[in-house]
Each structure stands twice: as C-alpha cells, then as structure tokens.
C-alpha cells in the first residue's frame, strides 16, 4: 500500500511533514485529517454496499437458475 514511499527515508519524511505543518498550521491539520478519515470511511462503506448488492444479485440469479433447472426447459 505504501510502496510509493519506499525510496523515502526518515529525514525526507520529516521534511515533508514540516512543510505540511508550515503550509497548513497546527490548528488546521486535525481538521484536514478528520475530513480525510470521513472520506475514507464513506468510501469503504460505499464499496462494501456495492459488494453486498452484487453478492445478493448473484445469489438471486443462482436461485432463479436452480428453480428453472428443476422444472427443466420443456416442463409445462
């Protein structure tokens, strides 16, 4: 997940954090992180809902196929 920072050492990361602190200020960083956390949480929830819906549609489809195969295509 964090493979893109593989080439960065501790000094580089500290310099980046210092620049972020200078740009946004100490009071603004918690607000930014809170908003980022909410965004990540909403994304995870939406993706989980999509997976659940796909799973339920797949289950319904397999149940429909089972019912049709029990009767046979020429039943009637």
N, CA, C and O atoms as a GROMACS GRO file, in nm:
protein
  304
    1UNK      N    1   0.082  -0.119   0.000
    1UNK     CA    2   0.000   0.000   0.000
    1UNK      C    3   0.087   0.126   0.000
    1UNK      O    4   0.057   0.221  -0.071
    2UNK      N    5   0.191   0.125   0.079
    2UNK     CA    6   0.277   0.242   0.086
    2UNK      C    7   0.406   0.220   0.009
    2UNK      O    8   0.512   0.268   0.050
    3UNK      N    9   0.399   0.149  -0.101
    3UNK     CA   10   0.517   0.119  -0.180
    3UNK      C   11   0.577   0.245  -0.242
    3UNK      O   12   0.696   0.249  -0.270
    4UNK      N   13   0.495   0.348  -0.265
    4UNK     CA   14   0.543   0.469  -0.328
    4UNK      C   15   0.639   0.546  -0.238
    4UNK      O   16   0.712   0.631  -0.288
    5UNK      N   17   0.641   0.520  -0.107
    5UNK     CA   18   0.735   0.589  -0.019
    5UNK      C   19   0.855   0.501   0.014
    5UNK      O   20   0.930   0.530   0.108
    6UNK      N   21   0.874   0.395  -0.062
    6UNK     CA   22   0.985   0.303  -0.038
    6UNK      C   23   1.120   0.370  -0.047
    6UNK      O   24   1.212   0.331   0.025
    7UNK      N   25   1.136   0.470  -0.133
    7UNK     CA   26   1.263   0.538  -0.150
    7UNK      C   27   1.285   0.652  -0.053
    7UNK      O   28   1.393   0.711  -0.051
    8UNK      N   29   1.185   0.684   0.028
    8UNK     CA   30   1.198   0.795   0.122
    8UNK      C   31   1.249   0.744   0.257
    8UNK      O   32   1.200   0.646   0.311
    9UNK      N   33   1.348   0.814   0.308
    9UNK     CA   34   1.399   0.780   0.440
    9UNK      C   35   1.336   0.868   0.545
    9UNK      O   36   1.250   0.951   0.515
   10UNK      N   37   1.378   0.850   0.668
   10UNK     CA   38   1.325   0.928   0.780
   10UNK      C   39   1.346   1.078   0.762
   10UNK      O   40   1.253   1.154   0.784
   11UNK      N   41   1.465   1.124   0.722
   11UNK     CA   42   1.483   1.269   0.706
   11UNK      C   43   1.389   1.330   0.603
   11UNK      O   44   1.336   1.439   0.624
   12UNK      N   45   1.369   1.260   0.492
   12UNK     CA   46   1.281   1.312   0.388
   12UNK      C   47   1.137   1.321   0.436
   12UNK      O   48   1.067   1.419   0.410
   13UNK      N   49   1.092   1.219   0.508
   13UNK     CA   50   0.955   1.220   0.560
   13UNK      C   51   0.938   1.333   0.661
   13UNK      O   52   0.835   1.400   0.661
   14UNK      N   53   1.038   1.354   0.748
   14UNK     CA   54   1.030   1.464   0.846
   14UNK      C   55   1.026   1.600   0.778
   14UNK      O   56   0.953   1.689   0.822
   15UNK      N   57   1.102   1.616   0.671
   15UNK     CA   58   1.099   1.743   0.597
   15UNK      C   59   0.962   1.765   0.535
   15UNK      O   60   0.909   1.876   0.540
   16UNK      N   61   0.905   1.661   0.476
   16UNK     CA   62   0.771   1.673   0.417
   16UNK      C   63   0.668   1.709   0.523
   16UNK      O   64   0.583   1.795   0.500
   17UNK      N   65   0.674   1.644   0.640
   17UNK     CA   66   0.580   1.675   0.747
   17UNK      C   67   0.598   1.818   0.797
   17UNK      O   68   0.500   1.885   0.830
   18UNK      N   69   0.721   1.866   0.804
   18UNK     CA   70   0.748   2.004   0.846
   18UNK      C   71   0.689   2.102   0.746
   18UNK      O   72   0.631   2.204   0.786
   19UNK      N   73   0.704   2.074   0.617
   19UNK     CA   74   0.647   2.162   0.514
   19UNK      C   75   0.495   2.165   0.525
   19UNK      O   76   0.434   2.271   0.513
   20UNK      N   77   0.434   2.049   0.546
   20UNK     CA   78   0.288   2.043   0.562
   20UNK      C   79   0.245   2.125   0.684
   20UNK      O   80   0.146   2.197   0.678
   21UNK      N   81   0.320   2.112   0.792
   21UNK     CA   82   0.289   2.188   0.914
   21UNK      C   83   0.299   2.338   0.888
   21UNK      O   84   0.215   2.415   0.936
   22UNK      N   85   0.399   2.380   0.814
   22UNK     CA   86   0.415   2.522   0.784
   22UNK      C   87   0.306   2.573   0.690
   22UNK      O   88   0.260   2.686   0.704
   23UNK      N   89   0.265   2.490   0.594
   23UNK     CA   90   0.164   2.534   0.498
   23UNK      C   91   0.026   2.546   0.561
   23UNK      O   92  -0.045   2.644   0.537
   24UNK      N   93  -0.013   2.447   0.640
   24UNK     CA   94  -0.149   2.443   0.690
   24UNK      C   95  -0.164   2.491   0.834
   24UNK      O   96  -0.273   2.531   0.873
   25UNK      N   97  -0.060   2.489   0.911
   25UNK     CA   98  -0.068   2.531   1.050
   25UNK      C   99  -0.116   2.418   1.140
   25UNK      O  100  -0.183   2.326   1.095
   26UNK      N  101  -0.081   2.427   1.265
   26UNK     CA  102  -0.110   2.321   1.362
   26UNK      C  103  -0.260   2.306   1.387
   26UNK      O  104  -0.306   2.196   1.416
   27UNK      N  105  -0.336   2.415   1.378
   27UNK     CA  106  -0.480   2.406   1.406
   27UNK      C  107  -0.556   2.344   1.289
   27UNK      O  108  -0.662   2.284   1.311
   28UNK      N  109  -0.507   2.357   1.170
   28UNK     CA  110  -0.577   2.312   1.050
   28UNK      C  111  -0.557   2.163   1.022
   28UNK      O  112  -0.644   2.099   0.963
   29UNK      N  113  -0.443   2.108   1.062
   29UNK     CA  114  -0.410   1.968   1.030
   29UNK      C  115  -0.512   1.869   1.088
   29UNK      O  116  -0.554   1.779   1.016
   30UNK      N  117  -0.554   1.882   1.216
   30UNK     CA  118  -0.656   1.788   1.265
   30UNK      C  119  -0.787   1.793   1.187
   30UNK      O  120  -0.852   1.691   1.168
   31UNK      N  121  -0.825   1.912   1.143
   31UNK     CA  122  -0.947   1.924   1.063
   31UNK      C  123  -0.931   1.853   0.929
   31UNK      O  124  -1.023   1.785   0.882
   32UNK      N  125  -0.815   1.869   0.868
   32UNK     CA  126  -0.789   1.803   0.739
   32UNK      C  127  -0.791   1.652   0.757
   32UNK      O  128  -0.850   1.581   0.675
   33UNK      N  129  -0.727   1.603   0.862
   33UNK     CA  130  -0.721   1.459   0.885
   33UNK      C  131  -0.859   1.403   0.917
   33UNK      O  132  -0.892   1.292   0.876
   34UNK      N  133  -0.940   1.479   0.990
   34UNK     CA  134  -1.076   1.436   1.022
   34UNK      C  135  -1.158   1.423   0.895
   34UNK      O  136  -1.230   1.326   0.877
   35UNK      N  137  -1.147   1.523   0.807
   35UNK     CA  138  -1.218   1.517   0.679
   35UNK      C  139  -1.169   1.401   0.593
   35UNK      O  140  -1.249   1.335   0.526
   36UNK      N  141  -1.039   1.377   0.594
   36UNK     CA  142  -0.984   1.265   0.518
   36UNK      C  143  -1.034   1.133   0.574
   36UNK      O  144  -1.067   1.042   0.497
   37UNK      N  145  -1.041   1.121   0.706
   37UNK     CA  146  -1.093   0.999   0.768
   37UNK      C  147  -1.239   0.974   0.733
   37UNK      O  148  -1.278   0.861   0.705
   38UNK      N  149  -1.319   1.080   0.733
   38UNK     CA  150  -1.460   1.067   0.696
   38UNK      C  151  -1.474   1.023   0.552
   38UNK      O  152  -1.557   0.938   0.519
   39UNK      N  153  -1.392   1.080   0.464
   39UNK     CA  154  -1.396   1.042   0.324
   39UNK      C  155  -1.359   0.897   0.303
   39UNK      O  156  -1.424   0.827   0.225
   40UNK      N  157  -1.256   0.851   0.371
   40UNK     CA  158  -1.215   0.711   0.360
   40UNK      C  159  -1.324   0.619   0.414
   40UNK      O  160  -1.353   0.516   0.354
   41UNK      N  161  -1.384   0.657   0.526
   41UNK     CA  162  -1.490   0.576   0.586
   41UNK      C  163  -1.610   0.566   0.492
   41UNK      O  164  -1.666   0.458   0.475
   42UNK      N  165  -1.650   0.677   0.431
   42UNK     CA  166  -1.762   0.675   0.338
   42UNK      C  167  -1.730   0.591   0.214
   42UNK      O  168  -1.816   0.520   0.163
   43UNK      N  169  -1.605   0.599   0.166
   43UNK     CA  170  -1.566   0.519   0.051
   43UNK      C  171  -1.572   0.371   0.084
   43UNK      O  172  -1.622   0.292   0.004
   44UNK      N  173  -1.521   0.332   0.200
   44UNK     CA  174  -1.525   0.191   0.240
   44UNK      C  175  -1.669   0.143   0.254
   44UNK      O  176  -1.702   0.032   0.212
   45UNK      N  177  -1.755   0.226   0.312
   45UNK     CA  178  -1.895   0.189   0.330
   45UNK      C  179  -1.963   0.172   0.194
   45UNK      O  180  -2.037   0.076   0.173
   46UNK      N  181  -1.938   0.265   0.103
   46UNK     CA  182  -2.000   0.256  -0.030
   46UNK      C  183  -1.949   0.134  -0.106
   46UNK      O  184  -2.027   0.067  -0.174
   47UNK      N  185  -1.821   0.105  -0.094
   47UNK     CA  186  -1.769  -0.012  -0.165
   47UNK      C  187  -1.824  -0.141  -0.104
   47UNK      O  188  -1.849  -0.237  -0.177
   48UNK      N  189  -1.842  -0.144   0.027
   48UNK     CA  190  -1.898  -0.262   0.092
   48UNK      C  191  -2.043  -0.281   0.051
   48UNK      O  192  -2.087  -0.394   0.028
   49UNK      N  193  -2.119  -0.171   0.041
   49UNK     CA  194  -2.257  -0.180  -0.004
   49UNK      C  195  -2.265  -0.233  -0.146
   49UNK      O  196  -2.353  -0.312  -0.179
   50UNK      N  197  -2.172  -0.190  -0.231
   50UNK     CA  198  -2.171  -0.238  -0.370
   50UNK      C  199  -2.140  -0.388  -0.373
   50UNK      O  200  -2.203  -0.462  -0.449
   51UNK      N  201  -2.045  -0.432  -0.292
   51UNK     CA  202  -2.011  -0.574  -0.287
   51UNK      C  203  -2.130  -0.655  -0.236
   51UNK      O  204  -2.161  -0.761  -0.290
   52UNK      N  205  -2.197  -0.604  -0.133
   52UNK     CA  206  -2.314  -0.673  -0.079
   52UNK      C  207  -2.426  -0.684  -0.183
   52UNK      O  208  -2.490  -0.788  -0.196
   53UNK      N  209  -2.448  -0.576  -0.257
   53UNK     CA  210  -2.554  -0.578  -0.357
   53UNK      C  211  -2.520  -0.676  -0.470
   53UNK      O  212  -2.607  -0.750  -0.517
   54UNK      N  213  -2.396  -0.676  -0.512
   54UNK     CA  214  -2.355  -0.771  -0.617
   54UNK      C  215  -2.371  -0.913  -0.567
   54UNK      O  216  -2.416  -1.001  -0.642
   55UNK      N  217  -2.334  -0.938  -0.442
   55UNK     CA  218  -2.348  -1.072  -0.385
   55UNK      C  219  -2.494  -1.114  -0.381
   55UNK      O  220  -2.528  -1.228  -0.414
   56UNK      N  221  -2.582  -1.023  -0.339
   56UNK     CA  222  -2.723  -1.058  -0.331
   56UNK      C  223  -2.782  -1.083  -0.469
   56UNK      O  224  -2.864  -1.172  -0.487
   57UNK      N  225  -2.739  -1.004  -0.568
   57UNK     CA  226  -2.787  -1.026  -0.705
   57UNK      C  227  -2.736  -1.159  -0.759
   57UNK      O  228  -2.809  -1.229  -0.829
   58UNK      N  229  -2.614  -1.194  -0.726
   58UNK     CA  230  -2.558  -1.321  -0.770
   58UNK      C  231  -2.632  -1.437  -0.706
   58UNK      O  232  -2.661  -1.537  -0.772
   59UNK      N  233  -2.664  -1.424  -0.576
   59UNK     CA  234  -2.740  -1.528  -0.507
   59UNK      C  235  -2.879  -1.543  -0.566
   59UNK      O  236  -2.926  -1.655  -0.587
   60UNK      N  237  -2.946  -1.430  -0.594
   60UNK     CA  238  -3.079  -1.436  -0.654
   60UNK      C  239  -3.074  -1.501  -0.792
   60UNK      O  240  -3.162  -1.579  -0.828
   61UNK      N  241  -2.972  -1.468  -0.868
   61UNK     CA  242  -2.958  -1.524  -1.001
   61UNK      C  243  -2.935  -1.675  -0.994
   61UNK      O  244  -2.991  -1.749  -1.074
   62UNK      N  245  -2.853  -1.720  -0.899
   62UNK     CA  246  -2.828  -1.864  -0.887
   62UNK      C  247  -2.953  -1.936  -0.837
   62UNK      O  248  -2.976  -2.051  -0.874
   63UNK      N  249  -3.034  -1.871  -0.752
   63UNK     CA  250  -3.159  -1.932  -0.706
   63UNK      C  251  -3.256  -1.943  -0.822
   63UNK      O  252  -3.326  -2.044  -0.835
   64UNK      N  253  -3.263  -1.842  -0.908
   64UNK     CA  254  -3.351  -1.846  -1.025
   64UNK      C  255  -3.308  -1.957  -1.120
   64UNK      O  256  -3.393  -2.027  -1.175
   65UNK      N  257  -3.179  -1.972  -1.140
   65UNK     CA  258  -3.128  -2.077  -1.229
   65UNK      C  259  -3.157  -2.215  -1.172
   65UNK      O  260  -3.187  -2.308  -1.247
   66UNK      N  261  -3.149  -2.229  -1.041
   66UNK     CA  262  -3.178  -2.358  -0.978
   66UNK      C  263  -3.324  -2.393  -0.996
   66UNK      O  264  -3.356  -2.508  -1.025
   67UNK      N  265  -3.415  -2.298  -0.980
   67UNK     CA  266  -3.558  -2.321  -0.997
   67UNK      C  267  -3.589  -2.359  -1.141
   67UNK      O  268  -3.669  -2.450  -1.165
   68UNK      N  269  -3.527  -2.292  -1.237
   68UNK     CA  270  -3.552  -2.323  -1.377
   68UNK      C  271  -3.498  -2.460  -1.413
   68UNK      O  272  -3.561  -2.532  -1.491
   69UNK      N  273  -3.384  -2.498  -1.359
   69UNK     CA  274  -3.327  -2.628  -1.395
   69UNK      C  275  -3.404  -2.743  -1.329
   69UNK      O  276  -3.402  -2.855  -1.379
   70UNK      N  277  -3.472  -2.716  -1.216
   70UNK     CA  278  -3.554  -2.820  -1.152
   70UNK      C  279  -3.674  -2.854  -1.241
   70UNK      O  280  -3.711  -2.971  -1.254
   71UNK      N  281  -3.736  -2.754  -1.301
   71UNK     CA  282  -3.852  -2.774  -1.387
   71UNK      C  283  -3.811  -2.826  -1.524
   71UNK      O  284  -3.886  -2.897  -1.590
   72UNK      N  285  -3.695  -2.789  -1.565
   72UNK     CA  286  -3.650  -2.826  -1.698
   72UNK      C  287  -3.699  -2.726  -1.800
   72UNK      O  288  -3.801  -2.661  -1.778
   73UNK      N  289  -3.628  -2.711  -1.911
   73UNK     CA  290  -3.668  -2.610  -2.009
   73UNK      C  291  -3.797  -2.644  -2.082
   73UNK      O  292  -3.863  -2.554  -2.134
   74UNK      N  293  -3.835  -2.771  -2.088
   74UNK     CA  294  -3.956  -2.813  -2.160
   74UNK      C  295  -4.069  -2.850  -2.068
   74UNK      O  296  -4.167  -2.912  -2.112
   75UNK      N  297  -4.059  -2.815  -1.940
   75UNK     CA  298  -4.164  -2.852  -1.843
   75UNK      C  299  -4.289  -2.771  -1.873
   75UNK      O  300  -4.282  -2.656  -1.916
   76UNK      N  301  -4.400  -2.832  -1.850
   76UNK     CA  302  -4.519  -2.750  -1.870
   76UNK      C  303  -4.636  -2.821  -1.904
   76UNK      O  304  -4.742  -2.761  -1.923
   0.00000   0.00000   0.00000
